[in-house]
Amino acid sequence: MSAVDLNTLLFYLPDQILLNCQRDKGINLLKEEGDKYSFVKKLDSSLFVKCILSVAPDTLWLATTRGLYSYVISKQILEPLEELNRQLPDLYVYSLLKDKNGFFWTSSNSGLCRFNKDVSQFKNFGSEFGIQDMEFNSNAFCTMKSGDLLFGGVNGINKLSGNVPDKFIISKPRLQIISIKADELITTKPISINKYADLKINPGTSFVEIEFNAIEFFNPEKVKVKYRLKNYNDEWIFAGNSGIARFVNVTPGNYQFEIIAMDADGQEAGEAQLINIYFMPYWWQTLWFKIFLILLIIVSVYYTGKVITRYKLQEQRKQIEKQFAVQKERERIITDLHDDIGATLSSMSIYGELAGHVLNSKPDESKKMIEKIALTSKDLMGRMNDIIWSMKSSSEDNFTLESRLRNYSYELLSPKNISCDFIIDEILAASVKDPEKKRNLLLIVKEAINNIAKYSLATKAIVQLYKLEKEVILSIKDNGKGYEKNKISNGNGLNNIQERCKQLNGLCTIEAQPGEGVFIICRLPHSELTNSNS
């Protein structure tokens, strides 16, 4: 093996071990024994090593045609520097030098590369930085006593001062906000991003436009910007060194606009800069209003449930009261039939038996008894019809209060040549559903008509039923002879009228003057008569 063979690299290791790198034989470990070398170990059979550099007491870096490799001397381990190789512009590395600032440099056929191995900070230098050419040569590199680096290429030598490249590394793009636009133009001149650290957008606006610029003088076309609006879309959006960030259909709430400049190497140039943006809601979009609305709905549902429950209870109570009223009416009818009608039928039976006994001996007496039976049966039929009518619905014309009274007055008053007019609110009369109350109304008028027929000597009578405020007024008036109240005591007829009015919780007044007829007025509470609240 010749020492002048350019395809061979030798590097002395401790304990007289020699690292032998040859193009065709790969990398081997040899041991020096006098003027001879014996084979120790093969590390790799295919790598072509261009340069070897000691980067630590126990570590060597090898620049090869397949990138950078690391060799740990004490462990005899050779492995590629994967993380560094991914950022190199070209894996065919000619050189590996370290400048006086501690940065490492490599040359390849894709320009120069400078990096800091400890923080993985890379910068690639191409023709835009004034180098002789992108293509460099093997074995054409060295470090001068001044610390400057020389790299030989196809079009000459590049001399790099240790201080000059620093300007490229530390120069970072500077972000500016050119304008902000929402429902109005908020700013029209470049301004520091921190000026609008807290931005409020008026209610009703759902978009914002932020125009930005990243200033960098050495390599501006390679500068990039990425931005996002947190809580709107957390994905980063990439743009050139200037542009407009547009966000539409933004709902009211708090958002954070983040923007980061990226240098020519694609590295983030510092931390993200922020603008807090608050899209103000209308009052009906605020959280407190939504809470109030939810509470209102809950309260409404609660009280609606209470109302429905109360209504159902009222309906159930009405049904129970109705059933109780029906039961009460049934008991009343049974009592009437038993006491009144039963007694009448008994008297009719007695009169019939007596009439039969004296039919031959006392025909005149027998005839009177038969007439008595006829009158009693007629009266009984009338009372039976009143009971049946009170339980019928007033929806049919034949069962209205007016029709019932007209029929009754016609039978009693027509033979006496007394006309009778009726002014009756049939809707009001039909609203009286309770059979007992309905029958009491009927009997009050019938009692008065009966008195007119018997005693008044009148030619005209008038019956009225109407509502006045919260009362129902029932009045019966005739133009008969009247009477003096202090000379004539109320008979059963007038007493019955007053008693039935009391049963309806009403007040009855009777006005009478000689020659001016009789005026009966019954004032009845509407709510109790019709079982309503009005």
C-alpha positions in Angstrom: 0.0 0.0 0.0 1.4 3.4 -1.1 1.2 6.4 1.3 0.7 8.7 -1.7 -2.4 6.8 -2.9 -5.1 9.5 -3.1 -7.8 6.9 -2.7 -6.5 6.0 0.8 -7.1 7.8 4.1 -5.2 6.8 7.2 -6.1 8.0 10.8 -4.1 6.9 13.8 -6.0 5.8 16.8 -4.8 4.9 20.4 -2.9 1.7 21.1 -1.2 1.8 17.7 -4.5 1.1 15.9 -4.7 2.6 12.4 -8.0 3.4 10.7 -7.5 2.6 7.0 -10.0 3.9 4.5 -9.7 2.8 0.8 -12.0 3.2 -2.1 -12.1 -0.4 -3.1 -11.6 -2.0 0.3 -13.9 0.0 2.6 -12.9 0.8 6.1 -10.6 -1.5 8.1 -8.8 -1.4 11.4 -5.1 -2.3 11.2 -2.5 -2.8 14.0 1.0 -1.4 13.6 3.7 -3.9 14.3 7.2 -2.5 13.5 7.2 -1.7 9.8 4.2 -3.9 9.1 0.5 -3.8 9.7 -1.8 -6.7 10.6 -5.5 -6.8 9.9 -7.7 -6.3 13.0 -11.4 -5.7 12.0 -13.5 -4.7 9.0 -15.9 -1.9 9.8 -17.5 -1.5 6.3 -16.8 -2.9 2.9 -18.5 -0.3 0.6 -18.1 3.3 2.1 -15.8 5.7 0.2 -14.5 8.1 2.8 -13.5 11.6 1.6 -12.6 13.3 5.0 -12.1 12.4 8.6 -12.5 14.9 11.5 -12.2 14.4 15.2 -15.2 16.1 16.8 -14.7 14.8 20.4 -12.0 12.8 22.3 -13.6 9.5 21.5 -15.6 10.4 18.4 -14.7 10.8 14.7 -16.9 12.1 11.9 -16.4 10.7 8.4 -17.5 12.6 5.3 -18.4 9.9 2.7 -20.2 9.5 -0.6 -23.3 8.5 1.3 -23.4 11.3 3.8 -21.8 11.8 7.3 -20.9 8.9 9.6 -19.9 8.7 13.2 -17.2 6.4 14.6 -17.0 5.8 18.4 -13.4 4.7 19.0 -13.8 3.0 22.3 -16.8 0.9 21.1 -15.6 0.5 17.5 -19.1 1.4 16.3 -19.7 3.0 12.9 -23.2 4.4 12.1 -24.7 7.1 9.9 -25.7 10.5 11.3 -29.3 10.2 10.1 -30.7 13.5 11.5 -27.8 15.5 10.0 -27.9 13.7 6.6 -31.6 14.5 6.2 -30.7 18.2 6.2 -27.7 18.1 3.9 -28.2 19.5 0.4 -26.3 16.5 -1.0 -25.1 13.2 0.5 -22.0 13.1 -1.7 -19.8 15.0 0.8 -16.3 16.1 -0.2 -15.2 17.9 3.0 -15.8 18.4 6.7 -14.2 21.4 8.4 -14.8 23.2 11.7 -14.5 27.0 11.9 -13.3 29.1 14.8 -16.9 29.8 15.9 -17.6 26.0 16.4 -19.7 25.5 13.3 -19.1 22.6 10.9 -18.9 23.1 7.1 -19.3 20.6 4.3 -18.9 20.9 0.5 -20.7 18.9 -2.1 -22.1 19.2 -5.6 -25.0 21.2 -4.2 -23.1 24.1 -2.6 -21.9 24.6 0.9 -23.6 23.7 4.2 -23.0 25.1 7.6 -24.5 23.6 10.8 -24.3 23.4 14.5 -24.4 19.7 15.5 -25.6 20.4 19.1 -28.8 22.3 18.1 -29.3 20.9 14.6 -29.2 24.5 13.1 -28.6 24.2 9.4 -28.0 26.8 6.6 -27.3 25.9 3.0 -25.4 28.3 0.8 -25.9 28.3 -3.0 -25.1 30.6 -5.9 -27.2 33.4 -4.5 -24.5 33.9 -1.8 -21.7 34.5 -4.4 -19.9 31.2 -4.2 -17.9 30.2 -7.3 -20.2 27.4 -8.3 -22.5 24.8 -6.8 -20.0 22.0 -7.6 -16.9 21.4 -5.5 -14.0 19.0 -5.7 -12.5 16.2 -3.7 -9.4 16.9 -1.5 -9.8 20.7 -2.2 -10.3 22.1 1.3 -8.3 23.3 4.2 -8.3 25.6 7.3 -5.8 28.5 7.3 -3.9 29.8 10.4 -6.2 32.8 10.4 -9.2 30.5 10.9 -10.5 31.2 7.4 -11.8 28.2 5.4 -10.9 27.4 1.8 -13.0 25.3 -0.5 -12.0 24.5 -4.0 -14.5 24.1 -6.8 -14.8 23.7 -10.5 -14.6 27.5 -11.0 -12.1 28.5 -8.3 -11.6 28.8 -4.6 -14.0 30.1 -2.0 -12.6 31.8 1.0 -14.9 32.1 4.0 -14.1 34.3 7.0 -15.4 32.8 10.2 -17.3 36.0 11.0 -19.0 36.7 7.7 -21.4 33.7 7.5 -22.7 34.6 11.0 -24.6 37.4 9.4 -26.6 34.9 7.4 -27.3 32.7 10.4 -28.5 35.3 12.9 -30.5 37.5 10.4 -34.2 36.7 11.0 -37.3 37.9 9.2 -39.1 40.8 10.9 -42.9 40.5 10.9 -45.2 43.5 10.3 -49.0 43.9 10.1 -49.8 46.0 7.1 -53.5 46.4 7.7 -56.5 44.8 9.5 -60.0 44.9 8.1 -63.2 43.6 9.6 -66.5 45.6 9.2 -64.2 48.6 8.8 -60.5 49.3 8.0 -58.9 49.3 11.4 -55.3 50.3 10.3 -53.9 51.4 7.0 -50.2 51.6 7.7 -47.5 49.1 8.7 -47.5 48.7 12.4 -45.9 46.5 15.0 -47.9 43.3 15.7 -47.9 44.0 19.4 -49.9 47.2 18.9 -53.0 45.1 18.3 -52.4 42.4 20.9 -56.1 42.7 21.9 -58.5 43.4 19.1 -62.3 43.7 19.4 -64.6 43.2 16.4 -68.1 44.8 16.4 -71.2 42.6 16.7 -72.6 41.4 13.4 -69.2 41.0 11.8 -68.1 37.4 10.9 -64.9 38.0 9.0 -61.5 39.5 9.4 -58.6 40.2 7.0 -55.0 40.6 8.3 -52.4 41.7 5.8 -48.8 40.9 6.8 -45.2 41.1 5.7 -42.0 39.3 6.7 -38.9 41.5 6.0 -35.6 39.9 5.3 -32.9 41.5 3.0 -30.4 38.7 2.2 -32.8 36.0 0.8 -36.3 37.4 0.9 -37.8 35.1 -1.8 -37.1 32.0 0.4 -38.7 33.5 3.5 -42.1 31.9 4.4 -44.8 32.7 6.9 -47.3 30.3 8.6 -50.3 31.4 10.5 -53.5 30.1 12.1 -56.6 31.3 14.0 -56.9 29.2 17.1 -60.4 28.1 18.0 -61.4 28.7 14.4 -59.0 26.2 12.7 -55.9 25.0 14.5 -54.2 23.8 11.3 -51.3 26.0 10.2 -51.6 27.8 6.8 -48.4 28.5 4.9 -47.8 31.6 2.7 -45.0 33.6 1.1 -43.2 36.4 2.8 -46.3 38.6 2.4 -50.0 38.0 2.0 -53.4 38.3 3.5 -54.9 36.0 6.2 -58.7 35.8 5.6 -61.1 34.2 8.0 -64.9 34.1 7.2 -68.0 32.9 9.0 -66.4 33.4 12.4 -68.9 33.0 15.2 -68.8 35.3 18.3 -66.1 34.4 20.8 -62.4 34.7 21.7 -59.8 33.7 19.1 -56.0 33.9 18.9 -54.2 34.8 15.6 -50.7 33.3 15.6 -48.1 34.1 13.0 -44.5 32.8 12.6 -41.8 33.8 10.1 -39.6 31.1 8.7 -36.1 31.8 7.4 -34.6 30.7 4.1 -33.7 27.3 5.6 -37.3 26.7 6.6 -36.6 27.2 10.3 -38.9 29.1 12.6 -37.5 32.5 13.2 -38.4 32.9 16.8 -41.7 32.3 18.7 -45.1 32.8 17.3 -46.5 36.4 17.6 -50.1 36.7 18.8 -53.1 38.9 18.3 -56.1 38.2 20.6 -59.3 38.8 18.6 -62.7 39.0 20.3 -65.7 38.9 18.0 -68.3 40.7 20.1 -71.7 39.1 20.1 -75.1 40.7 20.1 -76.9 40.7 23.5 -79.0 37.7 22.4 -75.8 35.8 21.5 -74.2 36.2 24.9 -73.7 33.4 27.4 -75.8 35.1 30.1 -78.7 35.4 27.7 -78.5 31.7 26.7 -78.4 30.8 30.4 -81.4 33.1 31.0 -83.2 31.5 28.0 -82.6 28.0 29.3 -83.8 29.0 32.8 -86.8 30.7 31.2 -87.6 27.5 29.3 -87.2 25.4 32.5 -89.5 27.8 34.5 -92.0 27.9 31.6 -92.0 24.1 31.4 -92.4 23.9 35.2 -95.3 26.3 35.4 -96.9 24.9 32.2 -96.8 21.5 33.9 -98.3 23.1 37.0 -101.0 24.7 34.9 -101.8 21.5 33.1 -101.8 19.6 36.4 -104.1 22.2 37.9 -106.4 22.1 34.9 -106.5 18.3 35.0 -107.3 18.4 38.7 -110.0 21.0 38.1 -111.4 18.8 35.3 -111.4 15.9 37.7 -113.0 18.0 40.4 -115.6 19.1 37.9 -116.3 15.6 36.9 -116.6 14.6 40.6 -118.8 17.5 41.3 -120.9 16.7 38.2 -121.2 13.1 39.3 -122.0 14.3 42.8 -124.6 16.7 41.3 -126.1 14.0 39.2 -126.2 11.8 42.3 -127.7 14.6 44.3 -130.3 15.3 41.6 -131.1 11.6 41.4 -131.6 11.5 45.1 -133.8 14.7 44.9 -135.9 13.3 42.1 -136.3 10.1 44.1 -137.3 12.1 47.1 -139.8 14.2 45.1 -141.2 11.2 43.5 -141.5 9.5 46.8 -142.8 12.4 48.9 -144.6 14.7 46.5 -145.7 12.5 43.6 -146.2 9.5 45.8 -148.4 11.4 48.1 -150.4 12.8 45.2 -150.8 9.4 43.7 -152.0 8.1 47.1 -154.6 10.9 47.3 -155.7 10.2 43.8 -156.1 6.5 44.7 -158.2 7.5 47.8 -160.4 9.8 45.8 -160.9 7.1 43.2 -162.0 4.6 45.9 -164.4 7.1 47.5 -165.8 8.1 44.1 -166.5 4.4 43.4 -168.3 4.0 46.7 -170.7 7.0 46.3 -171.0 6.7 42.6 -174.6 5.4 42.8 -175.7 6.9 46.1 -174.1 10.4 45.7 -173.4 11.0 42.0 -172.7 14.8 42.6 -170.1 14.0 45.2 -168.6 11.3 43.0 -168.3 13.7 40.1 -166.4 16.3 42.3 -164.0 13.6 43.4 -163.4 12.6 39.8 -162.8 16.2 38.8 -160.4 16.5 41.8 -158.5 13.4 40.5 -158.3 15.0 37.0 -156.9 18.3 38.4 -154.4 16.5 40.6 -153.2 14.3 37.8 -152.8 17.3 35.6 -150.7 19.0 38.3 -148.7 15.9 38.7 -148.0 15.7 35.0 -146.9 19.3 35.1 -144.4 18.6 37.9 -143.2 15.5 36.1 -142.7 17.5 32.9 -140.8 20.2 34.9 -138.4 17.6 36.3 -137.9 16.0 32.9 -137.4 19.5 31.3 -134.8 20.5 33.8 -132.7 17.5 33.0 -132.9 18.0 29.2 -130.4 20.0 27.2 -131.4 23.5 26.1 -129.9 23.0 22.6 -133.3 22.0 21.1 -135.9 24.6 20.6 -138.6 22.6 22.3 -136.6 22.6 25.6 -135.5 26.2 25.9 -136.7 28.2 28.9 -138.7 30.6 26.7 -140.6 27.8 24.9 -141.4 26.1 28.2 -142.7 29.4 29.7 -144.7 30.3 26.6 -146.5 27.0 26.7 -147.3 27.4 30.3 -148.4 31.0 30.1 -150.6 30.3 27.1 -152.5 27.7 29.1 -153.1 30.0 32.1 -153.2 33.5 30.7 -155.0 33.1 27.3 -158.3 32.2 28.9 -158.0 35.4 31.0 -157.2 37.5 27.9 -153.8 38.4 29.3 -150.9 38.7 26.8 -147.4 37.9 28.0 -144.1 39.0 26.3 -140.8 37.2 26.9 -137.4 38.9 26.6 -135.0 36.1 27.5 -131.3 35.8 26.7 -131.4 32.2 25.6 -127.6 31.9 25.6 -127.6 33.0 29.2 -130.5 30.6 30.0 -128.7 27.7 28.2 -125.6 28.3 30.3 -127.5 27.2 33.4 -126.7 23.4 33.4 -127.5 22.4 36.9 -131.0 20.7 36.8 -132.0 22.0 40.2 -131.0 25.6 39.5 -132.6 25.4 36.0 -135.9 24.0 37.6 -135.9 26.8 40.3 -135.7 29.5 37.6 -138.6 27.8 35.8 -140.7 27.5 39.0 -140.1 31.1 40.0 -141.6 32.3 36.7 -144.4 29.7 36.7 -145.4 30.8 40.3 -145.5 34.4 39.2 -147.6 33.6 36.1 -149.9 31.5 38.2 -150.4 34.5 40.6 -151.0 36.9 37.6 -153.6 34.5 36.2 -155.4 34.1 39.6 -155.3 37.6 41.2 -154.0 40.4 38.9 -156.9 41.2 36.6 -154.1 42.3 34.3 -154.2 42.6 30.5 -150.4 42.4 29.9 -147.4 40.9 31.5 -143.7 40.8 30.7 -140.9 38.3 31.7 -137.2 39.3 31.3 -134.0 37.4 31.8 -130.6 39.1 31.2 -127.1 39.7 32.6 -126.2 42.9 34.3 -122.5 43.1 35.2 -121.9 40.1 37.5 -125.6 39.4 38.2 -128.4 37.6 36.4 -131.7 39.6 36.5 -135.0 37.8 36.4 -138.0 40.1 36.4 -141.8 39.5 36.1 -144.1 42.5 35.8 -147.9 42.9 35.2 -150.2 45.9 34.8 -152.9 44.5 37.1 -154.6 45.9 40.1 -151.7 45.4 42.4 -152.1 45.5 46.2 -151.1 47.3 49.4 -148.2 45.4 50.9 -149.1 46.3 54.5 -152.6 45.0 54.1 -152.0 41.7 52.3 -149.5 39.2 53.6 -147.4 37.2 51.2 -149.2 34.0 50.2 -147.6 30.7 49.5 -146.9 31.8 45.9 -144.8 34.8 46.8 -143.1 32.9 49.7 -142.2 30.1 47.2 -140.6 32.7 44.9 -138.5 34.2 47.6 -137.5 30.7 48.9 -136.4 29.5 45.5 -134.4 32.7 45.0 -132.6 32.1 48.3 -131.8 28.5 47.1 -130.0 30.2 44.1 -128.1 32.5 46.6 -130.0 35.5 45.2 -132.1 38.4 46.5 -135.8 38.8 45.6 -137.6 42.1 45.9 -141.4 42.5 45.2 -142.8 45.9 44.4 -146.6 46.4 44.5 -148.9 49.5 44.4 -152.7 49.5 44.1 -153.6 50.0 40.5 -150.0 49.7 39.3 -149.6 45.9 39.2 -146.8 43.8 40.7 -143.0 43.9 39.9 -140.9 41.0 41.0 -137.1 41.3 40.6 -134.7 38.4 41.4 -130.9 39.3 41.5 -128.9 36.1 41.1 -125.1 35.7 41.1 -124.0 34.8 37.6 -120.9 32.7 38.7 -123.0 30.4 40.9 -125.9 30.2 38.6 -123.8 29.1 35.6 -120.8 27.6 37.5 -118.4 30.0 35.8 -115.8 32.6 36.8 -117.3 35.4 34.7 
